Amino acid sequence: MKIDLPKVDKIANLTEFKYYFYPLVLNLAKQIIEKEREKALLNLEYKDEQGIIEAIKSEYEIYKNLELKPLINATGVVIHTNLGRSVINEELLKRAQKTIASYSNLEYDLKTGKRGSRYNYTAKLCSMLFDCEDALIVNNNASAVFLVLNTFAKNSEVIVSRGELVEIGGSFRIPEVMASSGAILHEVGTTNRTNLSDYEKAINENTKMLMKVHQSNFNIQGFSQNVSAVEISNLAKKCGLISYYDLGSAYVNELPYSLSSHEPPLKKVLESAVNLVSFSGDKLFGSVQCGLILGKKELINELKKNQLLRMLRVDKITLSILNETLKAYINKEFNLIQTTHQIYKDIDELTDMANLVKANVAAPSKVVKTKTFIGGGTLPCREYPSIALAFLENPIELEQKFREKRVIGRIENDKFMLDFRSIMDKDLQNLIKICNEIFREQP
């Protein structure tokens, strides 16, 4: 039986694939034609040339949807974990690009001509901004927690309040991380109430650390009590133990809309004199993904000696962007911190943005007041005001159409909404264009 299948090269070089990524088209053509050949050899019905072309296009779209792409965040959630958390301002990227796109003195001492440390400059910037003795950067805060526990409390006890045994996204649980690090968890208190005396009673000859974990993604209200960082620090110092605060998220300046009242400011945490503090770089701090560990120089030096640091260290791209973020804070260029810039926008500015889009889009819509959350596992119970453009018809259909155009909004009160709290100024004209494309397609 004659098998009539096209050649791979012929299919891959068709003009309709001219603007496709050729290596991917070639690979898909090989796979699909081979699959159809196997069908033919079994006397089963197989695709003709046009069917193969359509199959390649279909598979190509699946692959392309997996590719990282820019999109417009219209959810209102500024630190949206699924959408990449903090956005890096283009000016900071431009500044960092000079180092990223060149060879650099990442681990080279220009003064001595010998090997240097990748951490020294960033640590100096951290000391300037945070007034800390020293700092170390790892690839995220989970790494920071693991490294601290493994370095100082392997096979020893770490005392933690039961109300602080948190789980964050991706099933990252403090008890399990602690077990993996080799540290032994010693729980004290209850879910809703822990006193300083609970820590005092739990301390024994095998205790190495008192750890406080910020309840960043949940909140306990009502009949509750916890022990402050100052109390933890003082007790640890009195007993010759290490005090460590896993802050999770941290911010430098005061937050607007009274948000600061429910989130401990980094300055206050550092003033508590805990030995070590760690937090994520890409949450409220508004930089690249990393874990910042701040604290006593002798403890940071011990962390640097841990062989695990080789696995957890950051590269020149992360350090370059983080350095520019730190310098922007030090120079008070707060407008270059995109995350806090979005959070700080006032309602009048958001209203102007919404009215601009509404005026340029021919669709039944209404500018409405709404509320949103910060996101990123921070301030879970604290809503703050925003402005949205609510479209008055077909919410489910519109959500899908906008998503296909890489605009992610939300449905609220049976209306599809674009929330301007998270929409960046640079995206406005593109958003107007996409809106008009979608509503021109509407029947």
Secondary structure, DSSP 8 states (H G I E B T S, - for coil): -------HHHHHT-GGGTTS-HHHHHHHHHHHHHHHHHHHHTT-----HHHHHHHHHHHHHHHHHHS----EE-SS-SB-GGGTSS---HHHHHHHHHHHTS---TTB-TTTSSB--SSHHHHHHHHHHH--SEEEEESSHHHHHHHHHHHHHBTSEEEEEGGG--EEGGGEEHHHHHHHHTBEEEEES-SSB--HHHHHHH--TTEEEEEEE---S----SS-B---HHHHHHHHHHHT-EEEEEEES--SS--TTTGGGGS--HHHHHHTT-SEEEEESSSTT-SSS-EEEEE-HHHHHHHHHSTTHHHHB--HHHHHHHHHHHHHHHTT-GGG-HHHHHHH--HHHHHHHHHHHHHT--S-EEEEEEEE--BTTB-TT--EEEEEEEE-S-HHHHHHHHHHTTEE-EEETTEEEEETTS--GGGHHHHHHHHHHHHHH--
